[in-house]
Amino acid sequence: MGIQTYKKYIEYIKSTGISIVVVGGCWFLYQLRQVSQILQSSVPTNVLNMEQPQSQYIYVDDPRFKDMFRKIENLQSSVEKQSLSFSHIIMKWWKSFNRSIAYKLLYMAQHGNEWESIRALYTLNSLKHLKDWHYQHIAQMLDAKTAISLARMPNVNSRFFLKPPYYYMQHKLHDVIEKVHQLLVYLSSLCKNTHPCLIQFLNKKFKDTYSESLILDHDLTSIGLTASTTIVWDEELLQSCVQALCHHSCLEQYSKDIVDAGGLPLLMIIKKIFHDNINVCILLAKIISNISLHSEYLKDIFQAGWIGTLVEWSQSSDIRLSAPAGRALANLDMDENKYVKYPRRIYLLHPLHKTKANIQLDVVFLHGLLGGVFITWRQRDLNTPAIGVIDPLTIQDGINTFSSLIDDQSQEFLKDLAYDLTKHEWDRVGQDFEIILDDCPQNNNLKTSGPFSCSGDDACMKKFQHDSQHRTQCWPKDWLPEDVPSLRVIGVNYDTNLSMWTPSCPIEGAKTTMSERSKEYVKKLLTAGVGKRPAIWVCHSMGGLLVKKMLVDEWKNGDKNDICKNTRAIIFYSTPHLGSRVAALKQTTQMVVWPSVEVQELREESPQLLQLHNEFLDMLKEYPMEIVSFSEIKSTHVTPLKVPFQFVTPISADPGVGEFYEIAQDHLSICKPANRHSFLYQKLLSVLKHHITPIEKTSVSPVMELLSLSSKLF
């Protein structure tokens, strides 16, 4: 009985408590409402919303506008309201998510460690569906270090970088030339007038009395008379000034003076004037690349707006412009290239951007006499018809027979049909054949190993059609990275002359002898990091002699830089180991031509060349290397009269060691493969693959990159 009474008391207490809570809550809400009404009646609370945008209306009480409002309402009512689909909602959410994640990735790139920063920039570069104002906002948030890292991302969007300050201002040509003239005068004073070329240019183009001539000219014009001036202030004069600036910046000790003198914004103004002139843009790119050796000026280059311009130029199809622009970006990227710089005349051909691949091998290309990176290593022009199972001449004859009976559209249809039949026939039977490579050697020694042919299903045959339609200006840059990953390709430029009459800059020291060139370029290649990993040298003509001289000099000095130790192979394209006939000039001809030191050193049976070759053979005994040599057997047509002349004989091109091939090409085309199907290229490819360790490709999608970074972002 007592237990039941206790339970009743408990129920009474619970019901009483609930009633008190409910009544108390209602009373509290009532009091809160009363206080709110009192405040609204005494204080205008709408002043608290002044920061929020308020809609403002203009009430028009004019019968003339009533019809117009009715038309607008009718137009609005006639527009059908589109219902948002599920896919549209998902896409809208994804774009919003991309925008929010972009800012978080930028923050991680600027404040994370090196590994997190690189991954964040890769992911940021892969984001899509960003608006222009998002790119502009991110560009305003970039600092110089992050901007240069982002600029070296593959296929980076140029909208990530701001336009130069005052880019849209208009400048008069006369004022720009005057500023450039003042800059050149100031640079001459900074170097204490020790650069003869700059002094000569100023004396020639800007005479001391030019200001007086302008004043006199103005006075005569005001009274209706004219005076002739010797200086024409036009774009040609401005272009000459840019050439003088480029030449002055080539001297490393003087290139930083351009920045100290405030020349970077002025160069940007010149770029705006000559934005369609490829030659001036190349000069400007060389100036910036010379300045980029001084990484302490990264902030100045960034603030002047040059990062975005370098990105644009590095993506150019003209290698003369993309190579110096890519070199400048690589030099400024201090995170990736802490101990590596690419000096003047050393071009990084691949990779031009950051890469996740591990570089295993350096491939260094050196041209010959009067050659160059952008001249020697071009693809050779084809004069022969393409390979095919069905004779194209037969097809063409059949089309021409009926050309009078069918219209143009039908002819195009027949051509397409013929191509499809050819391709179908090749796909059906091509894999059962062995294809002889182009430029197949006509003679070789016993050490040769080929390859001399490839099967129909080989990769080079699959790319044959693509190469015939897309020609390359530099096959080491375009072909090698595709066929052999994990390479760093470097091109070396050096000046050569046939005659001593050719003018040169006195301050550069006129490094013309083989010994002087060897010291200069060993130093530059060491600066570029050559010797730190395995390397293969590819050289044409005189370039092979320079490679031999550099290796022999390093060998004599104890190979302190490991260049000989890390050299795996040398490919010689018509290198005159025993001299060349180009130096065989008669005594009377020498008096007129005055052959240069390079030409004199190339004489056949030259004692210096014979000694160099013997020392090279001795070096190979201590440091074995794979040697492959190609020799020309065709004469080269020189002079406008097309006189046949064989620069290098097979006897001189054979070093007596390694593989030796005689190719039916002349001296200029021996280093220019017609396509990937050429033996000249396939043999080099086989040597490179022999010294590369295959690595399985692991590609990670941008979505997976984003998911892996999510723990850091959120």
C-alpha positions in Angstrom: 0.0 0.0 0.0 2.8 2.3 0.8 4.5 1.7 -2.5 1.5 2.6 -4.5 1.1 5.8 -2.6 4.8 6.7 -3.3 4.3 6.2 -7.1 1.2 8.5 -7.0 3.4 11.2 -5.4 6.0 10.8 -8.1 3.5 11.2 -10.9 2.1 14.3 -9.2 5.5 15.9 -9.0 6.3 15.1 -12.7 3.1 16.6 -14.0 3.5 19.6 -11.8 7.1 20.2 -13.0 6.1 19.9 -16.7 3.3 22.4 -16.2 5.7 24.8 -14.5 8.2 24.6 -17.4 5.5 25.1 -20.0 4.0 28.0 -18.3 7.4 29.6 -17.5 8.4 29.2 -21.2 5.3 30.9 -22.4 5.7 33.7 -19.9 9.4 34.2 -21.0 8.4 34.4 -24.7 5.7 36.9 -23.9 8.0 39.1 -22.0 10.6 38.9 -24.8 8.0 40.0 -27.3 6.9 42.9 -25.1 10.5 44.1 -24.8 11.1 43.9 -28.5 8.0 46.0 -29.2 9.1 48.6 -26.7 12.6 48.8 -28.3 11.1 49.1 -31.8 8.9 51.9 -30.8 11.7 53.8 -29.1 14.8 53.0 -31.3 14.8 52.7 -35.1 16.4 49.2 -35.4 16.8 49.5 -39.2 19.9 51.5 -38.7 21.6 48.3 -37.7 21.3 47.1 -41.3 23.0 50.0 -43.0 25.9 47.8 -44.1 23.5 45.5 -46.1 22.6 46.7 -49.6 19.1 48.2 -49.6 16.8 48.3 -52.6 16.1 51.8 -53.7 13.1 52.7 -55.8 12.2 55.8 -57.9 8.5 56.2 -58.1 7.4 57.6 -61.5 3.9 59.0 -61.7 3.8 59.8 -65.3 1.3 58.3 -67.8 3.9 58.3 -70.5 5.8 55.4 -68.8 2.8 53.3 -68.0 2.8 51.6 -71.4 6.5 50.9 -71.2 6.1 49.1 -67.8 3.2 47.0 -69.2 5.5 45.9 -72.2 8.2 44.9 -69.8 5.8 42.9 -67.7 4.5 41.2 -70.8 8.0 40.4 -71.9 8.9 38.9 -68.5 5.7 36.9 -68.4 6.4 35.5 -71.8 9.8 34.1 -70.7 9.5 30.5 -69.5 11.1 29.8 -66.2 13.5 26.9 -66.6 13.4 24.2 -64.0 16.8 23.3 -62.7 17.7 19.7 -63.5 19.6 17.5 -61.1 22.7 17.5 -63.3 22.6 21.4 -63.4 22.5 21.5 -59.6 25.4 19.1 -59.3 27.5 21.1 -61.8 26.7 24.3 -60.0 27.7 22.8 -56.7 30.9 21.4 -58.3 31.9 24.8 -59.7 31.3 26.4 -56.3 33.4 23.7 -54.7 36.2 24.3 -57.2 36.3 28.0 -56.4 36.4 27.4 -52.6 39.1 24.8 -52.9 41.3 27.0 -55.2 41.9 29.5 -52.4 42.7 26.7 -49.9 45.1 25.2 -52.3 46.8 28.6 -52.8 47.1 28.9 -49.0 48.7 25.5 -48.8 51.1 26.3 -51.7 52.3 29.5 -49.8 52.4 28.1 -46.3 52.9 24.3 -46.6 56.2 22.4 -46.8 58.0 21.8 -50.1 56.1 18.5 -50.8 52.7 20.0 -49.9 53.4 23.1 -51.9 54.2 21.3 -55.1 51.2 19.0 -54.9 48.9 21.9 -54.1 50.1 23.8 -57.2 49.6 20.8 -59.4 46.1 20.4 -58.2 45.4 24.2 -58.5 46.6 24.2 -62.1 44.3 21.3 -62.9 41.1 23.0 -61.6 38.5 23.9 -64.1 35.3 26.0 -64.2 37.0 29.1 -62.6 35.8 32.5 -63.8 38.1 35.3 -65.0 37.7 37.2 -61.8 38.7 34.1 -59.8 42.0 33.9 -61.7 42.5 37.6 -61.2 41.9 37.3 -57.5 44.3 34.5 -57.2 46.8 36.4 -59.3 46.6 39.3 -56.8 47.2 36.9 -53.9 50.3 35.4 -55.5 53.8 36.2 -54.2 56.9 36.0 -56.4 58.1 32.6 -55.2 54.7 30.9 -55.6 54.1 32.6 -58.9 57.3 31.2 -60.5 56.5 27.7 -59.2 53.0 28.0 -60.7 54.5 29.4 -63.9 56.5 26.2 -64.4 53.5 23.9 -64.2 52.7 22.1 -67.4 50.2 23.9 -69.6 49.6 26.5 -66.9 46.8 29.0 -67.5 48.2 32.5 -68.2 45.2 34.1 -66.4 46.9 33.2 -63.1 49.3 36.1 -63.7 48.5 39.8 -63.6 49.2 42.2 -66.4 52.1 44.5 -65.9 51.5 47.7 -64.0 50.4 50.6 -66.2 50.2 48.1 -69.1 47.3 50.0 -70.8 49.1 53.3 -70.7 50.1 54.7 -74.1 53.7 55.8 -74.7 55.0 58.0 -77.5 57.8 56.4 -79.5 60.1 59.4 -79.2 59.8 59.3 -75.4 60.5 55.6 -75.2 63.6 55.9 -77.4 64.8 58.8 -75.2 64.4 56.6 -72.1 66.3 53.8 -73.7 69.0 56.2 -74.7 69.3 57.4 -71.1 69.4 53.8 -69.8 72.2 52.9 -72.2 74.2 56.0 -71.2 73.7 55.1 -67.5 74.7 51.5 -68.1 77.9 52.7 -69.8 78.7 54.9 -66.8 78.0 52.0 -64.4 80.6 49.8 -66.2 82.9 52.8 -66.2 82.9 53.0 -70.0 84.8 49.6 -70.2 82.4 48.1 -72.8 83.7 49.2 -76.2 80.7 47.9 -78.1 78.3 50.0 -76.0 80.4 53.1 -76.4 80.7 52.6 -80.1 76.9 52.1 -80.5 76.2 55.3 -78.5 78.6 57.3 -80.6 77.2 56.0 -83.8 73.5 56.2 -83.1 73.3 59.1 -80.6 75.8 61.9 -81.4 76.7 64.4 -78.8 75.0 67.2 -80.7 71.7 65.5 -81.3 69.9 67.6 -78.7 71.1 70.8 -80.3 69.9 69.5 -83.7 66.5 68.8 -82.3 66.2 72.3 -80.8 67.4 73.9 -84.0 65.1 71.8 -86.0 62.1 72.9 -83.8 63.0 76.6 -84.2 63.3 76.3 -88.0 60.0 74.4 -88.2 58.3 77.1 -86.3 59.2 79.7 -88.9 58.2 77.5 -91.8 61.7 76.0 -92.6 63.0 72.4 -92.1 66.4 71.0 -91.3 67.8 67.6 -92.1 68.8 65.5 -89.1 71.1 62.5 -89.2 69.1 60.6 -86.6 65.7 59.1 -87.4 63.8 58.4 -84.3 61.8 55.4 -85.5 61.1 51.8 -84.6 64.3 50.7 -86.4 66.4 52.8 -84.0 64.5 51.4 -81.0 65.1 47.9 -82.3 68.8 48.6 -82.6 68.8 49.8 -79.0 67.2 46.6 -77.9 70.0 44.7 -79.7 72.6 46.8 -77.8 70.9 46.1 -74.5 70.8 42.3 -75.3 74.5 42.4 -76.2 75.3 44.3 -72.9 73.3 41.8 -70.8 75.3 38.9 -72.3 78.1 39.9 -70.0 77.1 38.4 -66.7 78.7 41.1 -64.6 76.7 43.8 -66.4 73.3 42.1 -66.8 72.1 43.0 -63.3 72.9 46.6 -63.9 69.8 46.7 -66.1 67.6 45.9 -63.1 69.4 48.3 -60.8 68.9 51.1 -63.4 65.1 50.4 -63.5 65.1 48.9 -66.9 62.6 46.1 -66.4 59.5 48.3 -66.7 61.0 50.0 -69.7 61.6 46.6 -71.4 57.9 45.8 -70.8 56.9 49.0 -72.6 59.2 47.9 -75.5 57.5 44.5 -75.5 54.1 46.2 -75.8 55.3 48.2 -78.9 56.9 45.1 -80.6 54.4 42.4 -79.4 54.0 41.2 -83.0 57.7 41.3 -83.9 59.2 37.9 -83.1 62.8 39.0 -83.5 62.4 41.8 -80.9 60.6 39.4 -78.5 63.5 36.9 -78.9 65.9 39.7 -77.9 63.8 40.6 -74.9 63.6 37.0 -73.9 67.3 36.7 -74.0 67.8 39.8 -71.9 65.4 38.5 -69.2 67.1 35.0 -69.3 70.5 36.6 -68.8 69.1 38.6 -65.8 67.5 35.4 -64.4 71.0 34.1 -63.5 70.8 36.6 -60.6 67.9 35.0 -58.6 67.9 37.9 -56.1 66.0 39.9 -58.7 63.0 37.5 -58.8 60.8 40.0 -56.9 61.7 42.8 -59.3 61.0 40.6 -62.4 57.7 39.5 -60.8 56.6 43.1 -59.9 57.4 44.2 -63.5 54.9 41.6 -64.8 57.4 39.5 -66.6 56.3 36.1 -65.2 53.1 36.0 -67.2 54.9 37.1 -70.4 57.6 34.4 -69.9 54.8 31.8 -69.5 53.3 33.0 -72.8 56.6 32.9 -74.6 57.6 29.5 -73.2 54.5 28.0 -74.9 55.4 29.5 -78.3 55.8 27.2 -81.2 59.0 29.0 -82.2 61.8 27.4 -80.3 64.0 30.6 -80.7 61.5 32.3 -78.3 60.4 29.4 -76.1 63.9 28.2 -75.3 65.2 31.4 -73.7 61.9 32.0 -71.9 61.9 28.5 -70.5 65.5 29.0 -69.4 64.6 32.2 -67.5 61.7 30.4 -65.7 64.0 27.5 -64.8 66.7 29.8 -63.4 64.2 31.7 -61.3 62.6 28.6 -59.9 64.8 28.4 -56.8 62.8 25.6 -55.2 63.5 23.1 -57.9 66.9 24.4 -59.1 68.6 25.3 -55.9 72.1 24.4 -57.2 71.5 24.4 -60.9 71.6 27.4 -63.2 71.5 27.6 -67.0 74.1 30.2 -68.2 74.1 32.0 -71.5 74.3 29.6 -74.5 73.2 26.6 -72.4 69.6 25.8 -73.3 67.3 23.6 -71.3 65.3 21.8 -74.1 63.5 19.4 -71.8 61.8 19.5 -69.3 60.6 23.1 -69.7 58.3 22.7 -66.8 58.1 20.9 -63.5 57.9 17.1 -63.9 57.1 14.3 -61.5 59.4 11.9 -63.4 62.8 11.1 -61.9 65.5 12.3 -64.3 67.9 9.4 -64.9 70.1 10.7 -67.8 71.4 13.9 -69.2 71.7 14.2 -73.0 73.9 17.1 -74.2 73.8 18.2 -77.8 76.7 20.2 -79.3 76.6 21.6 -82.9 79.4 22.1 -85.4 81.1 24.9 -87.3 78.6 27.8 -88.1 75.8 25.7 -86.5 73.5 26.3 -83.6 70.8 24.6 -81.4 68.0 26.0 -83.6 69.8 25.3 -86.9 71.7 22.0 -86.6 69.1 19.8 -84.9 66.2 20.4 -87.3 64.2 17.7 -89.0 65.4 17.1 -92.6 63.1 17.9 -95.5 61.7 14.9 -97.3 62.0 14.7 -101.1 60.8 11.1 -101.4 57.2 9.8 -101.3 55.9 8.3 -98.2 55.9 4.5 -97.6 52.7 2.7 -98.4 51.5 -0.7 -99.6 49.3 0.6 -102.3 51.2 2.7 -104.9 50.0 6.3 -104.5 50.9 7.0 -108.1 48.4 4.4 -109.4 45.7 5.9 -107.2 46.5 9.4 -108.4 46.5 8.2 -112.1 43.1 6.7 -111.6 41.7 9.8 -110.1 43.1 12.0 -112.9 41.6 9.7 -115.5 38.1 10.5 -114.3 38.8 14.0 -113.2 36.9 15.3 -116.3 33.9 13.3 -115.4 33.4 14.0 -111.7 33.2 17.2 -109.7 35.5 18.5 -107.0 33.5 17.0 -104.2 33.6 13.5 -105.8 37.4 13.9 -106.2 37.8 14.6 -102.5 35.7 11.6 -101.7 37.9 9.3 -103.9 41.0 10.7 -102.3 39.6 9.9 -98.8 38.6 6.5 -100.0 42.0 5.8 -101.4 43.6 6.8 -98.1 41.2 4.6 -96.1 42.0 1.6 -98.3 45.7 2.2 -97.9 45.5 2.4 -94.2 43.2 -0.6 -94.0 45.6 -2.7 -96.2 48.6 -1.6 -94.1 46.8 -2.5 -90.8 46.0 -5.9 -92.3 49.4 -6.9 -93.6 51.8 -4.4 -92.2 52.5 -6.2 -89.0 53.8 -9.2 -90.8 56.7 -7.3 -92.4 60.1 -6.0 -91.4 60.6 -2.4 -92.5 64.1 -1.2 -93.5 64.8 2.1 -91.7 65.4 5.3 -93.6 69.1 6.4 -93.9 70.2 2.8 -93.6 74.0 2.6 -93.6 75.7 1.6 -96.8 78.8 0.4 -95.0 79.8 -0.4 -91.4 82.4 -2.1 -89.3 82.2 -5.4 -87.4 81.2 -3.8 -84.1 77.9 -2.5 -85.4 74.6 -3.9 -83.9 71.8 -1.9 -85.5 68.9 -1.7 -85.4 68.5 -1.7 -89.2 64.8 -2.5 -89.4 61.6 -2.5 -87.4 58.4 -4.5 -87.5 55.2 -3.2 -88.8 53.7 -2.9 -85.4 56.7 -1.0 -84.0 56.0 2.3 -82.2 58.1 4.2 -84.8 55.8 3.0 -87.6 52.7 4.1 -85.7 54.2 7.6 -85.4 55.4 7.8 -89.0 52.2 9.3 -90.3 52.1 11.8 -87.4 55.7 13.0 -88.1 55.0 13.5 -91.8 52.2 15.9 -90.9 53.8 17.7 -87.9 57.4 18.7 -88.5 59.7 19.7 -85.7 62.2 22.6 -85.5 64.2 20.7 -82.9 64.0 16.9 -82.8 65.9 16.4 -79.6 63.3 18.6 -77.8 60.2 17.1 -79.4 61.0 13.5 -80.1 63.3 12.2 -77.3 61.1 13.0 -74.3 58.2 11.2 -75.9 60.2 8.0 -76.8 62.5 7.9 -73.8 61.1 9.4 -70.5 63.3 10.4 -67.6 65.6 12.5 -69.7 67.0 16.0 -69.3 67.9 17.4 -72.8 70.4 20.3 -73.0 71.5 22.2 -76.1 74.9 24.0 -76.2 75.5 27.0 -78.4 78.9 28.5 -79.2 80.1 31.1 -81.7 82.3 30.1 -84.6 83.6 32.0 -87.6 85.2 31.1 -90.9 87.2 34.3 -91.1 89.0 36.5 -88.6 87.6 39.5 -90.5 84.3 38.9 -88.7 83.9 41.5 -86.0 83.6 40.4 -82.4 83.2 42.0 -79.0 86.7 42.7 -77.6 85.5 42.4 -74.0 84.4 38.8 -74.4 88.0 37.7 -74.8 87.5 36.1 -78.2 87.6 32.5 -76.9 88.3 30.8 -80.2 90.9 28.1 -79.5 89.7 24.6 -78.5 91.5 24.8 -75.2 89.8 28.1 -74.3 86.4 26.9 -75.3 86.9 23.7 -73.3 87.5 25.7 -70.1 84.6 28.0 -70.7 82.0 25.3 -71.4 83.1 22.9 -68.7 82.4 25.7 -66.2 79.0 26.5 -67.8 78.0 22.8 -67.9 79.0 22.3 -64.3 76.8 25.2 -63.4 74.0 23.5 -65.2 74.5 20.3 -63.1 76.2 18.2 -65.8 78.3 15.5 -64.1 75.9 14.8 -61.2 74.1 12.0 -63.1 74.9 9.7 -66.1 75.3 11.7 -69.3 75.4 11.0 -73.1 77.0 13.4 -75.5 75.5 13.9 -79.0 77.7 16.1 -81.3 78.0 17.1 -84.9 81.3 17.9 -86.7 83.4 20.3 -84.6 81.2 19.7 -81.6 82.7 16.2 -81.3 86.2 17.7 -81.0 85.0 20.0 -78.3 83.5 17.1 -76.3 86.7 15.2 -76.6 88.7 18.1 -75.5 86.5 18.7 -72.4 86.6 15.0 -71.4 90.4 14.8 -71.9 91.0 18.0 -69.9 88.8 16.7 -67.0 90.6 13.3 -67.2 94.0 15.1 -66.9 92.8 17.0 -63.9 91.7 13.9 -62.1 88.1 14.0 -63.1 87.2 16.1 -60.0 83.8 16.8 -61.3 82.9 13.2 -62.3 82.2 14.1 -65.9 84.3 11.3 -67.3 83.0 8.9 -64.7 79.4 9.6 -65.5 79.7 9.7 -69.3 78.0 6.6 -70.7 78.2 7.2 -74.4 79.2 9.6 -77.2 77.4 9.9 -80.5 79.5 11.4 -83.3 77.8 12.8 -86.4 80.6 13.4 -89.0 83.3 14.5 -86.5 86.7 15.1 -88.2 88.9 13.3 -85.7 91.8 13.6 -88.1 90.9 17.0 -89.5 88.7 18.4 -92.3 89.3 19.6 -95.8 87.5 22.8 -95.0 90.8 24.1 -93.7 92.8 23.2 -96.8 93.2 26.7 -98.2 96.0 27.9 -100.5 98.4 30.5 -99.4 96.8 33.2 -101.6 93.4 32.4 -100.4 94.5 32.6 -96.7 95.7 36.1 -97.3 92.3 37.2 -98.5 90.0 35.1 -96.3 92.2 35.1 -93.2 90.8 31.9 -91.8 89.8 31.9 -88.1 91.4 29.9 -85.4 88.7 27.3 -85.5 89.3 26.7 -89.2 93.1 26.5 -88.7 92.7 23.9 -86.0 90.6 21.7 -88.3 93.4 21.1 -90.8 93.8 17.5 -91.9 96.6 15.6 -90.1 96.8 18.5 -87.6 99.3 17.7 -84.8 97.0 19.1 -82.2 94.1 16.9 -83.4 96.2 13.8 -83.6 97.5 14.4 -80.0 93.9 15.1 -78.8 92.7 11.8 -80.4 95.5 9.7 -78.9 94.8 11.2 -75.5 91.1 10.5 -76.0 91.8 6.8 -76.7 94.0 6.6 -73.6 91.1 8.1 -71.5 88.7 5.5 -72.9 91.0 2.8 -71.4 90.3 4.2 -67.9 86.8 5.3 -68.5 85.1 2.9 -71.0 82.3 4.6 -73.0 79.9 3.4 -75.7 81.1 5.1 -79.0 78.8 5.4 -82.1 80.1 7.3 -85.1 78.3 8.3 -88.4 80.1 9.4 -91.5 78.8 11.3 -94.5 79.6 9.8 -98.0 77.8 12.5 -100.1 79.3 15.8 -101.0 77.8 19.0 -99.8 76.9 21.7 -102.3 78.4 24.9 -101.2 78.4 28.5 -102.6 75.7 29.7 -105.0 77.4 27.8 -107.7 76.6 24.5 -106.0 80.2 23.3 -105.9 80.3 19.7 -104.4 82.6 19.5 -101.4 83.0 16.7 -98.8 83.8 18.3 -95.5 84.7 15.1 -93.6 85.9 11.9 -95.2 85.0 8.4 -93.7 88.7 8.0 -92.8 88.6 11.1 -90.6 85.2 10.4 -89.2 86.2 6.9 -88.0 87.7 7.2 -84.5 88.9 3.6 -84.6 86.8 2.6 -81.6 83.1 1.6 -81.2 80.5 1.3 -83.9 81.0 3.1 -87.2 78.4 3.6 -90.0 78.6 5.3 -93.4 75.4 7.1 -94.2 74.3 8.3 -97.7 73.9 11.9 -96.6 76.0 15.1 -96.8 77.6 17.0 -94.0 74.6 19.2 -93.2 71.9 16.5 -93.3 73.9 13.8 -91.4 72.5 15.1 -88.1 68.9 15.8 -89.4 66.8 12.6 -89.4 63.9 12.7 -91.9 61.6 11.2 -89.2 61.5 8.8 -86.3 61.8 6.0 -88.8 65.3 7.1 -89.7 68.3 5.0 -88.7 70.1 8.1 -87.6 67.5 8.6 -84.9 66.7 5.0 -84.1 70.3 4.2 -83.3 70.6 7.1 -80.9 67.3 5.9 -79.4 68.6 2.4 -78.8 71.7 3.8 -77.1 69.6 5.9 -74.7 67.2 3.0 -73.9 70.2 0.9 -73.1 71.2 3.3 -70.3 67.7 3.9 -68.9 66.0 1.8 -66.2 62.4 1.3 -67.2 60.0 2.8 -64.6 56.3 1.9 -64.5 54.1 4.9 -65.1 51.8 5.8 -62.2 49.4 8.5 -63.2 47.3 10.1 -60.5 44.1 12.0 -61.6 43.5 15.5 -60.3 40.5 14.2 -58.3 42.7 11.7 -56.5 45.3 14.5 -55.8 42.5 16.6 -54.4 41.3 13.8 -52.2 44.8 13.1 -50.9 45.1 16.8 -49.9 41.7 16.9 -48.3 43.1 16.1 -44.9 45.3 19.2 -45.0 42.6 21.4 -46.5 39.8 20.7 -44.2 
